[in-house]
Amino acid sequence: METEPQIVFHGMDASPAVTAEIHGKIGKLEQVHQRITSCRVIVEKRTARGHKGHIYQVAVEAEVPGGMIIVNRKPGDLGAHEDLHVAIRDSFNAARRQLDEHVRKMKGVDVKSHPERHHGRIVRLFADEGYGFIKSSGGLEVYFQRDSVVGSDWERIGLDTDLEFSLMDGDKGPFAVNVSLRG
């Protein structure tokens, strides 16, 4: 971490045991994302109305390249936190989930790429055998088969039919998949 983590206590005295627990939780966050540049944790003790004892709120703010992770667990969120250690655990678990999601997005795991679509015309068709050849607009001639044609388009194709398709690499060269009528 580039800067020393900041731990702030409101409504209570700083506790060495709680501070050590929070530093341990921050260390676990750094295992998920090693480039956390700063972290601020706010521990707040409130007196609950109509309750005996106190309710705790723990907020975690972590700055990472490309974003901020902000967890603000308020009393009343999924049950009040009457136990400080439970409030700390829940806030850091939420921060870890956000960091996991951030790391996935930064690695592009959530980005689905679609294969490039090509255009062409059927130049040879062997309908009885269930295959043919398409000449792409770039001049490449590629093999395709009945199983590569989308839906019921096989019944509607013939020589010179305009098609859209994606290319795959095979043992004998490129072949067309996801073949459909153009337009």
N, C-alpha and C positions, 0 to 999 in steps of 0.2 A: 504494500500500500504506500502511495506517495506521501500521504500525510497521516499523522497519528490519529487514530479513531477518537472521536469526541463523544463522551458519555455525559449526559446532563440529567440531573435528578431534580424533580419538582415536587414539593410537598413532602419531602423526606430527605434524610441525610444520606450522603453517599456511603455505600457499604463496600468494603474491600471484597467480600465474598460475591456480591452481586456484580461488581465491576469485573472480577475474574471470570465469572460465568459468561458475561457479555463478551469479553475478549475471546473466550473459547468459541462462542457462537460466531463471532466475526471471522475467526480463523477457519471455521468450517465453510463459511461463505467464500473465503479466498480459495478454498480447494475447488469450488465450483467454477469460479471466475478469478483467475490470477491477476487480472488487471484492474481490480477495484482501486480507484484513485483516492477516494475519501469515503468515510462512513461516519454517520452521526446517529446516535441512539438517544432517545429521550424517554426516561422512565418517570411516569407521573403517578402519584398516589392521591386518590380522591376519597372524600368521605361520601358514601352513598346515602341518598335520602331513603329513609325507611328501612335501611339495612344496618345490621350490626357490623362493625369492622369497616374495611376499606376496599375500594376497587382500584385496580391498577391498569394503566394504559402504557403500552410500550410502542414507540414509533421507531422505525428503522429507515434511514435514508442512505443509500449507497450510490455513489457516482461511478459509472463505468463508461468506457469509450462507446459512444453511440447512444447514451441514454442515462436515465436515472431510475433507480429502483426505490419506490416509496411504499412503505407499509405503515399504515396508521390505524392500529387496532384500538378502537374506542370501546369503552364499556358499553355493553348492550349488543355489540357485534358478536353473534353466535354465542351468546351467554356472557355474563359479566365475569371478569377475571378477578376473583377474590384472592387468588394465589399468585403472587408475583412471579414465581418460577414458571407457572403455566402461561402467564401473559408473555413472558420472554420467549418461551418455547414456541408458542403459536405465532408470534410476530416474526421470529427468525425462520420458521418453517415457511411462512408466506413469502418472505424475502427470498428464500432458496428457490421456491417454485418460480418466482418472477425471474430470478437470475438464470435458471435452467431454460426458461422460455426465451429470454434474451440471447443466450448463447446459441440456442437452436436457430433463431432468426438470423443471427450474425453469420452462422455457418451456411445459411441458405437451405436448411433441411425442409422448411415449410414452403419453399418456392418450388412449385411443380413446373417443369419445362415441358412444352409440347413440341413434338418433332416438326420440323419444317415441312410445309405442304408444298407439293410440286404439281404442275399442270402438264398434261400431255394428251395424246390421241392414241387410240388403239390402231396399231399397224398390222398386227397378225392376231387372229383369234381362232382357237381350236375349241369351239364350244362343246363338242361331244366329249373331248378329253378333259375339259374343265380348266383350261389355261390359255394365256395369250401373252402378247408383248405390247408394251406402251412405249411410244417415243416421246420423251419429255420435251418441253419447250427449249431446253438447253441442248437437245440433240442426242441425249443418252437413251439407249433402248434397254428397257428393263422388263423382266419376267414378272407375271402376276398369275394368281390362280383363283379359282372360284371362291375358295374359303377366305380370300383377302378382300372380297367385294362386300361392302356394307349392305345389310338388309337384303331386299329383293332386287337390287340394281342389276344383278347378273342377267336377269330375264330381259332387261331393257337396253343392254349394250350391244354394239356391233362395230364393224370397222369404222374408223374415223370418229368414234364417239369421244367427246371431250370429257376428261376425267381429272379428278384431284386425287393425290395419293401421298403417302409418306414413304421414304426409302429406308430399308434395312440392309445391313451387310450380311451376305451369306457365303457359304463355301465356294460358290461358283460366281460370286459377284453380287452387285446390288439387286434387290427385288422389291416390288411394290407391295405395300400393306395399307389397310384402311382405304381401299379404293372406293371412290364414290363418283356419281355423276356430277359434273361441274355445273354450278348455277342453280 
